[in-house]
């Protein structure tokens, strides 16, 4: 099946073909016809499944530039906000509409000006509510409501904000909810705010022949040293190193850079300006890896990830699958490496409850014991540089690359 068989507007097909889309993904095949027919859709899909096109293309087919907000897409993070908006803009290359992003951490003035003539608004709940309280956002003409990564919005405590926003949206609308995991809270939202939704569920597939999954048992005090050893040995083209907390992300990233390993941290505690800089560095291939929390990494589209490192183990098999699903894409090979100290064993047991996972133990190699410093980090103001407690300016070589692990 190709996109023409889905009956999409030729203008949209031309745009997505230029983007390199050849055939629809599973979620797109099932969802696009339903949305075109006017149904509410309750979709379960993971990052990288193509769900933005699944809801974006049929929405764009049904709207035109009118200078009033017809589509509201709520997302949990600023990065996902930018990504979804960027996809809408690319899809509508030959069918122009105006798309505005609305999120915190940046000046509100430009958003207010842009909202006066927008057709599609992609935003995070907090800043959307801010605009509603200021009466700078008019949702009376919304005919499409998208709740993307709904499970993460709940996990981040946005449920009350979402409920408040929905009071400002017309009841006569088409509602599209997408979530990587389904909980009782998600089901409640669907039952309360959707009209006879059609559920679409796609499984998280990965080719076991292309993705190698291994784990190492290691003492907690040696975990960082083993990570450095493996990064230098494996020589990743692009790696994502997952940690449980923002604090640990900062510590691991700072210590890795001290070892000459070119990584950057990303989590919700950074300013929007800094997060944007980091993602621009990734896209420009100026870094070889990210150290990230699950929330910050959700929805970020990073190409050519060859290695996933679980510095801290996720709590469930589904979160593990979302992590490893970022590698071994498009017929490429990948590797997922988990580092297990005593505190990780309970989470690892939960992960291994999925009997389809084949995570093999690996013999712990000999490695050099390294010092792990308690680097102090502070939130930089826009335009300022960040310093660590050992006095080194970690951004003094901005625009230059640190020594690779290669």
N, C-alpha and C positions, 0 to 999 in steps of 0.2 A: 504494500500500500504506500502511496505517496500523498503529499499534501493536496494535490489536485483532486484526488478521490474523496477527500474530506469536504469538498465543495467550498473551499475558502475563496475569498475575493482574489482575483488575479493580481491586484496591487500588493496584497499581503504576501502572496506566494512569491512574487518577484523579489520582494525585500528579504524574505527568509532564505531564498535560494542564494542570494548574494552573501548572506551571512554564513553559508556553508551547510545549512540544514538540507539533508537529503531525503530522509524519511521520518515520519513521526515516531516518537517513543510510545511506549505502552500507555502511559497516562494521557498523552495527547490523542491517541487513537480513540480512547474511551470517553474522554472528557469533552473534546471539541464538538462532536455531534450533539451531546446533551445540552451544552450551553447554547449552541445555535438554535436548538429547539425551544429554549426558554426555561429549561429546568433549573432548579436549585441543585447544586452539586456539593457533596460532602466527600472530599478526596483524601486518601491517605497515601502519601508519597514522600520520598526522601530527597535530600539535597542532590542535585545533579540529574534528577529524573526528567527535567524539562517541563515542570509544572507552570513556570511563568508563561511559556508559550501556550500551554494547555488552556489557561484562562485568558491570556492577553490577546491571542489571535481572534477568537470568536467575539470578544468584547469589542475590539477595534472594528470588526466587520459591522457591528450594530450601531456604532456612533459616528459622528462627524463633528468637525469643529463648530461649536456654537458659542464659545466664550462663557459657558456656565458649567459647573461641576456635575458631570454625569457619572463618573466612576470614582469611588473611594476605595483604596486598597490599604488596609492596616497591616503593618509588619512590626516585628519586635525590636529590630535593631537598625541603626543608622546605615550600616553597610548594606543590609538587605534592601533598605529603602532606596539607596542609590542604584543598586543592581536591578531591582524590578523596574524602576523608572527608566533606566538606560535601555532595558529590553523593550519597553513600550515605545520608546523613541526610535529604536532601530526597526522594529516591526512596522511602524507607521511612516516609514521613509517616503512612500509613494501615496500615502493617505494621511496627510499631516493633521495632527491634533496637538494641543498644548498640554504638556505634562509638567507638573510641579511637585517637587519633593518638600516634605514638611517634617522636620525633626529638630531636636534640641541641640544645644552646644554651638549653634551658629546664630548670626544676627537674624532677628525676626522681620525686620523691615523689608528686605527683598522678597521674602515669602509673602508678605501682605500684598505687595505690588503685583506679584505673579498670580496670586489667587484670583485677582479681579478678572482674568481672562483665560482661566484654565478649564480644560475638559476632564482631565484625569489628575487626581491627587493621590500620591503615595506617601504615607506618613506613619510615624510612630504615635502611639496613643497619647502620651503626655503632651507633645506639642500640638497635636490635633485639638485636644481639650483646651489648651492655652488659646488657640485661635477662636474656638467657639466661645470662650468666656469674653474675649475681646470683640466678638461679633465681626471678625475679619474672615470668617469662613461660612459660606452658605451651602448647606447640604440638602436643600429642599428639592433639588432637581436630580438627585442621585438615583440612577436606575440600576446600577451595578455596585454591590458591596462585596469586596474580597477580604477575607480574613486569612492571611498567609502565615504559615508557621504558628498556628493557633496554640499548639502545646507549649511553645517557648514563651508566647505572650502570657499564658497562665503561670508558667514557671517563674517568670520575672515579676509577677504580681500585678499584671495589667488588667485583670478580669473586671474590676470595678470601673476602670477607665473605659474599657470596651463597652460595657453596659451603658455608661453615661453617653458615649458617642452614638450608640445605636438609637437612643431616644431622639436624636436630631435627624435621623435618616428616614425617608418615607417608608412606610410598611409595604407599599406596592413597589417592589424592587426584585431583582434577581440576586440571590445571595450565594456566594461561592466560598466554601471553607476548606482549607487545606491544612493538614497536620501530619507530621511524621509519625506520631504515636497517638493512639486513641485511648482516652481516659474517660471516666464517668463525667468529669467536668466538661470535656469536649462534647460528649454526647448530649449533655444538658443544654449547652449553648445551641447545638444543632436543632434540638427539639423545640427550643424556645423561640429561635429567631429565623428558622428556615421553614419553607412550605414544601412538605412532601419531598425532601431531598433524595436524589439518587446517589447512593454510595458507590464510590469507585476506589478500589483498593489495589495498589500495585506492590508487589513484593520487592524486597531489596535483593537484587541479583548480583552475584559476583562470580567470575570464572575462577574456580579453585585452581585450575592449571596455570593461571596468570598471576594469582595473588598468593604469595607465600606468607604464612602467619606463624610466628614463633614467639616464645617467651623465654626470659632468663630469670632465674631466682637470684636475688642479690640482697645483701645487707643494706638496710636503709641508708647508712652512711656512705656506701659505695655506689649508690645509684647514679649520681652525677658523673662520677669517674667512668663508669661503664657506658653511660650515654655518650660522653666525649669520644671514648674509644670506638664505639660503633659508628658514630657519625663520620669519623675520619677513615674508618675501614670501609664502610658502605659507600661513601662518596656520593650522596644523593644529588640528583639534579635539582629537586625541590622537595623539601621535607616539611611536615607539620608535626610539631611536638605538643602533645596535649597534656595540660596540667589541670589540677582540680580547682585552684583558686587564682585570683588576680595576683595576690602576693607571690605565689610560687611561680607564676608566669614571669613576673619581673625578676625574681631571683635567678631562675634558670637562664633566662635570656641574657641577663647581665653577666653571669658567670661564663656562659658560652662565648660571649663576645670577648671576654678576657682571655679565652683560650684561642682566639683568632678565628672563631667560627661565626660566619656572617648571617646572623639571625636577628629578627626583630620581634618584640612582644606585641600582642594585640589582645585587648580585653576592654570591658565596658568602662573602666576607670580612666581611660585616656581621653584627652580632649578630642573633639571631632576633627580639628585641624591635624592633630598628630595621627589619628587613625587614617585620615585621607592620605597623608604623606606616606604612611606605611604601605597602604594598598597600591599607591602609585609606584613605590619602589618594587613591589612584587611584580606588577605588570610590566615594569621596565627591566625586569630580570637583574635588579641590583642587589638582591639578597638571595640566599640559598635556602631559607627556611623561615617559618613562623613558629613562635611559641605562643600557644593560644588556649583560652578557655573554650568549653563547648559552646557557650552562648555566643561569644564573639565570632566563632568560626561558622556557626550555623548560617547557611545561606550565602556565604562568601564563595564566589566562583573562582577557584585558583586552578590554572591549567598546569598540566604536566607534573602532578605530584607523584613522585616515585616511592616515597617512604612515609609511613605513618609511625610515629613513636608514641606509645602510651607511657609517659613518665608517671602518670597516675592512672589507675584503671577506672573506667567508667562504672557506674552502678548497675547498669543493665546491659543485656545482650543487644537490645535495639540501639542504645547509644554507641555501643562498640561497632555495630554494623554501620551506623551513620559516619563514624570516624573512618573506618577502613574503606568505605565506599568512595572516598575521595581519590583513591589511587586505583591502578589497574583499569583505567578507562580507555575506551576507543582502541581496543586490542593491544594496549600497552601492558607491560608487566609491572608489578608493584610488590611492596613488602610492608607488612605490618609487624612491628616489634613492640612487645610489652615487657616492661621492667617490673618485676614483682618483688617487693619487700613484704615484710610481715603484715603491714597495714593494708596491703592490696589484696590479700588472699580471700577475704569475704566477698569483695566485689568481683574477683575473678571467678569465684564459684557461681555467682549470679550470671555472669557472662556465659559460662560453660553450660548453663542450663539449656542453651540452644544447641541441640544435638547435631545440627548441621555444620556447626563451626568445627574446624579442624586446626587447632592451635597447638603446634608441636613444641615440646621443651627443647632447648638448646643448651649445650654445655657452656658454662660460663668461661670466657677466655681470660687469659692473663692480661691485666691492664694496669696502667700507672695510676697510683692513688693521687688525686688532685685535691687542692684546697677549695672548699666551697664557701665563699664569703657572703656575709649578710649585707648585701649591697643595699644602701638606702636609696630609694627612688622617691621622687616627688613629682606631683602633677605640674608640668610646665605651663606657663601662660603662653598665649599665642605669640610666636616670634622669639620666645626664650629657648635656651638650650637646657638639656637635662644633665645633671651631674650626679655621680655616685659618691658614696661615702669615702672611697679611696682617692677622691680628688680628681679623677680623670674625667674629662669632658667626653661623654660617649657619643656626642654628635659633632665633635670638632672636625671630623673628616667628612662632613655632609657632602654628598655628591661623589665621594670616592668609595671604593669597595675595600672592605677589610680583607685580610688574607682568608682564602677559602679553606675548607677542610680537605680539599683535594691535594 
